[in-house]
Amino acid sequence: MSISLEDVSILLKIHVTGKVVAVENFARYIEESRSDTIKVVSKLLGVSIEDVEDEVNISKGLTVRKCWLKSRWCPKVGSSDTTYPPADCTARAYLLYLHSCTIFADKSGFRVSIALLKLLEDLDDMGKYAWGAAALAYLY
């Protein structure tokens, strides 16, 4: 017996029909031009290019650490820094973190692929994707 799309729909309460969740074109793009990718991540998350570059170097690949990502929307207690990125950037950081902990969790447990960020570029499209089908495919 294996898990079906109906099981995913019932258990996770997420859409199994809709736009295809595919990041292969973005994954190919980020391999070709690392500096352009860093600029895109900087724009979508509302952080400086230098911060993204440092994080990508620390995480050793085209990934970011979950703790770094969390710091994009959750300031440190007692921090005097009161500058926050725009609300849409904060939402993207949170959603990327959430997806990496739930339907796209991997064995590393502490890194997030920035290829998923491409799916979060237009926040209005989030409800149109077949996240349940993606979760099942990723599980297999």
PyMOL commands that set and color helices and strands:
alter all, ss='L'
color gray80, all
select helices_A, chain A and resi 5-12+24-32+34-45+49-59+66-70+87-101+114-120+123-128+131-139
alter helices_A, ss='H'
color red, helices_A
select strands_A, chain A and resi 63-65+111-113
alter strands_A, ss='S'
color yellow, strands_A
deselect
rebuild
show_as cartoon
